[in-house]
Amino acid sequence: MSIKDNLHSILTKLPPHVKLVAVSKTKTVAEILEVYNEGIRDFGENKVQELMQKVGELPQEIRWHLIGHLQTNKVKYVAPFVNCIHSVDSLKLLKEINKEALKNNRTVNCLLQVHIAREETKFGFSWPELVECIENEEFKNLKNISVIGVMGMATYTSDETLVRTEFSNLKEIFEKLRQNYFSENTGFKEISMGMSSDFELAIDCGSTIVRVGSSIFGERPKKG
Ligand SMILES: *Cc1c(COP(=O)(O)O)cnc(C)c1O
């Protein structure tokens, strides 16, 4: 199937309250435009350098989502334009995003990445780390970030029961955060979970943003 057909087949599976972020890492400008021309405006990249190369060559209407691990020294590059950073995993990073957003006289949307997978390698806050971050006085003073929800990645496995447990866990964490810390903040409403292999399961478990790459654009070259 073509990119266009793939896209429309995914879109038919998304309920109206779920937003698609088309994950375009490793894909060309021409491929991204095929999706853009079907009306998609939200695109996700996981590497700052690759994102910076693409931004100038693509329409300004695109809302760019940074979904990969972000080092504090690279925040300055994306702060002028990035719509949402899904991979925020420390107060230090939030402070840096706030500082650079302020310099650019704008607000950057952030999702708190939560560690829900079995794998050690996946980044993200634990529950105690979330509490420590949010209860910190410095957190409350960050005016140029908008914390709009949480993000998580499930274990890479065919064990559907495990994936469901992890997504449900993220949904519970989101609800606890909302009740305990964000009850006055109607902007805190997003749960970014679900990729090509598991987005339907994620939607079942309460996802509001799915990040889908290979099911739209085709497989990526395997890492060596
Ligand atoms: C690559 C990536 C995706 C998309 O993965 P697919 O399996 O190609 O849909 C989603 N989220 C993150 C954080 C990624 O790095």
The ligand as an SDF file (V2000), in Angstrom:
LIG
                    3D

 15 15  0  0  0  0  0  0  0  0999 V2000
   10.0090    5.5980   16.5210 C   0  0  0  0  0  0  0  0  0  0  0  0
    9.0900    5.9900   17.6210 C   0  0  0  0  0  0  0  0  0  0  0  0
    7.6890    5.8260   17.4830 C   0  0  0  0  0  0  0  0  0  0  0  0
    7.0230    5.2180   16.2660 C   0  0  0  0  0  0  0  0  0  0  0  0
    7.3380    3.8730   16.1340 O   0  0  0  0  0  0  0  0  0  0  0  0
    6.6220    2.9500   15.0170 P   0  0  0  0  0  0  0  0  0  0  0  0
    6.7430    1.5870   15.5760 O   0  0  0  0  0  0  0  0  0  0  0  0
    7.3990    3.1410   13.7670 O   0  0  0  0  0  0  0  0  0  0  0  0
    5.2250    3.3980   14.8790 O   0  0  0  0  0  0  0  0  0  0  0  0
    6.8990    6.2540   18.5400 C   0  0  0  0  0  0  0  0  0  0  0  0
    7.4280    6.7870   19.6600 N   0  0  0  0  0  0  0  0  0  0  0  0
    8.7550    6.9570   19.8170 C   0  0  0  0  0  0  0  0  0  0  0  0
    9.2570    7.5540   21.0800 C   0  0  0  0  0  0  0  0  0  0  0  0
    9.6220    6.5520   18.8130 C   0  0  0  0  0  0  0  0  0  0  0  0
   10.9470    6.7280   18.9900 O   0  0  0  0  0  0  0  0  0  0  0  0
  1  2  1  0
  2  3  1  0
  2 14  2  0
  3  4  1  0
  3 10  2  0
  4  5  1  0
  5  6  1  0
  6  7  2  0
  6  8  1  0
  6  9  1  0
 10 11  1  0
 11 12  2  0
 12 13  1  0
 12 14  1  0
 14 15  1  0
M  END
$$$$
